[in-house]
Amino acid sequence: MNPARSAAGLVVALALTFSAAYVGSKFPPDERYAALSKPPWNPPGWLFGPVWAILYLLMAVAAWLVWRESGFAGAAIPLGLFVVQLVLNAAWSWIFFGRHQLGLALIEILVLWVAILGTSITFWRVRPISGILLVPYLLWVTFAAALNATLWRLNV
């Protein structure tokens, strides 16, 4: 693959991935979130931005490597799952922070977790490093799901 095409593919992967981040950022924590009872292990608010920036970067690189390895046609299922999990990722912020539906957000994040796992497995089959690059994301969403469940339990 020529370097210009490869670079363009990376730009597209970054743009797509950070578009999901942008949509999610439109629903930040607000006064209602601040007023929730939280567990003592709730991370400080300043931590989320840097963690998510790194995770989105890893996601984009993983998708780019899969595309470079097999193209769109050869990796239609892995890349399709990638897009599905991006949509679910952005939707969680809307459900949790925008709609304040902690229970529904918990169901949604569990579906997101399954989509990330499926994406990671299918990425691994195309290019193992791509599956590995999604492991921190899967771990963070596992933590986020536990936090979501705890917040729901504490505030019902």
C-alpha positions as MATLAB code, in Angstrom:
seq = 'MNPARSAAGLVVALALTFSAAYVGSKFPPDERYAALSKPPWNPPGWLFGPVWAILYLLMAVAAWLVWRESGFAGAAIPLGLFVVQLVLNAAWSWIFFGRHQLGLALIEILVLWVAILGTSITFWRVRPISGILLVPYLLWVTFAAALNATLWRLNV';
ca = [
       0.000    0.000    0.000;
       1.398    3.378   -0.874;
       2.169    5.759    2.007;
      -0.343    8.408    0.926;
      -3.215    5.908    0.870;
      -2.121    4.469    4.196;
      -1.970    7.945    5.771;
      -5.387    8.803    4.363;
      -6.771    5.610    5.889;
      -5.345    6.572    9.269;
      -6.931   10.021    9.011;
     -10.299    8.425    8.221;
      -9.996    6.000   11.153;
      -9.086    8.858   13.498;
     -11.900   11.067   12.181;
     -14.500    8.311   12.507;
     -13.397    7.324   15.986;
     -13.091   10.843   17.330;
     -16.482   11.688   15.806;
     -17.965    9.217   18.275;
     -15.959   10.921   21.011;
     -17.318   14.287   19.895;
     -20.921   13.064   19.983;
     -20.397   11.586   23.437;
     -18.828   14.824   24.651;
     -22.064   16.670   23.880;
     -23.519   14.989   26.988;
     -21.100   15.832   29.809;
     -21.672   15.225   33.509;
     -24.011   17.855   34.906;
     -25.574   18.899   38.204;
     -27.747   15.794   38.311;
     -24.672   13.590   37.998;
     -22.838   15.647   40.632;
     -25.743   15.109   43.036;
     -25.710   11.311   42.705;
     -24.483    9.167   45.571;
     -21.172    7.684   44.428;
     -18.990    4.841   45.669;
     -15.637    5.718   47.239;
     -13.854    4.207   44.224;
     -15.511    6.633   41.780;
     -12.619    8.192   39.819;
     -12.097   11.962   39.854;
     -13.738   13.767   36.948;
     -10.448   15.009   35.476;
      -9.348   11.407   34.800;
     -12.020   10.592   32.227;
     -10.853   12.960   29.465;
      -7.251   11.730   29.256;
      -8.262    8.075   29.582;
     -10.843    8.363   26.822;
      -8.459   10.261   24.540;
      -5.948    7.420   24.800;
      -8.624    4.771   24.316;
     -10.038    6.492   21.217;
      -6.534    6.754   19.769;
      -5.928    3.034   20.379;
      -9.299    2.197   18.797;
      -8.518    4.235   15.687;
      -5.084    2.662   15.251;
      -6.560   -0.820   15.703;
      -9.201   -0.198   13.031;
      -6.613    1.335   10.700;
      -4.344   -1.704   11.032;
      -7.240   -4.036   10.230;
      -8.135   -1.940    7.188;
      -4.491   -1.911    6.038;
      -4.291   -5.677    6.404;
      -7.517   -6.630    4.604;
      -9.214   -3.530    3.172;
     -12.902   -2.757    3.565;
     -14.093   -5.766    1.597;
     -11.790   -8.219    3.348;
     -12.630   -6.937    6.835;
     -16.289   -5.987    6.423;
     -17.448   -7.822    9.554;
     -14.685   -6.583   11.897;
     -14.957   -3.013   10.628;
     -18.756   -3.176   10.738;
     -18.601   -4.305   14.369;
     -16.180   -1.470   15.020;
     -18.722    1.058   13.750;
     -21.503   -0.581   15.785;
     -19.489   -0.323   18.992;
     -18.651    3.325   18.209;
     -22.370    4.097   17.893;
     -23.075    2.277   21.156;
     -20.198    4.129   22.803;
     -21.626    7.526   21.860;
     -25.169    6.440   22.739;
     -24.191    5.540   26.289;
     -23.268    9.153   27.079;
     -26.617   10.330   25.743;
     -28.542    7.730   27.773;
     -26.560    8.149   30.993;
     -25.832   11.887   31.077;
     -28.352   13.280   28.593;
     -31.428   11.237   29.549;
     -30.342   10.402   33.125;
     -31.481    6.806   32.649;
     -28.972    4.884   34.762;
     -30.739    1.524   34.429;
     -31.110    1.778   30.663;
     -27.501    2.965   30.438;
     -26.454   -0.160   32.329;
     -28.212   -2.395   29.808;
     -26.692   -0.396   26.964;
     -23.147   -0.572   28.352;
     -23.468   -4.345   28.676;
     -24.426   -4.498   24.990;
     -21.468   -2.182   24.264;
     -19.171   -4.541   26.190;
     -20.296   -7.492   24.049;
     -19.778   -5.411   20.887;
     -16.261   -4.445   22.004;
     -15.428   -8.063   22.783;
     -16.725   -9.139   19.368;
     -14.759   -6.368   17.682;
     -11.607   -7.322   19.550;
     -11.951  -11.001   18.623;
     -12.602  -10.268   14.949;
      -9.765   -7.714   14.880;
      -7.461  -10.334   16.447;
      -8.285  -12.758   13.644;
      -7.249  -10.189   11.027;
      -4.293   -8.654   12.831;
      -3.575   -9.799   16.408;
      -2.097   -6.487   17.538;
      -5.411   -4.821   16.638;
      -7.293   -7.097   19.008;
      -4.732   -6.402   21.724;
      -5.074   -2.636   21.215;
      -8.754   -2.921   22.193;
      -8.054   -4.694   25.509;
      -7.566   -1.457   27.516;
     -10.879   -0.212   26.095;
     -12.631   -3.434   27.093;
     -11.130   -3.207   30.589;
     -12.174    0.441   30.983;
     -15.722   -0.315   29.835;
     -15.794   -3.245   32.275;
     -14.920   -0.781   35.037;
     -17.439    1.754   33.681;
     -20.160   -0.907   33.665;
     -19.413   -1.763   37.291;
     -19.524    1.920   38.160;
     -22.773    2.377   36.206;
     -24.313   -0.586   38.075;
     -23.196    0.805   41.421;
     -24.493    4.279   40.663;
     -27.826    2.817   39.597;
     -28.026    0.707   42.778;
     -27.099    3.623   45.023;
     -29.516    6.056   43.413;
     -32.677    4.074   42.663;
];
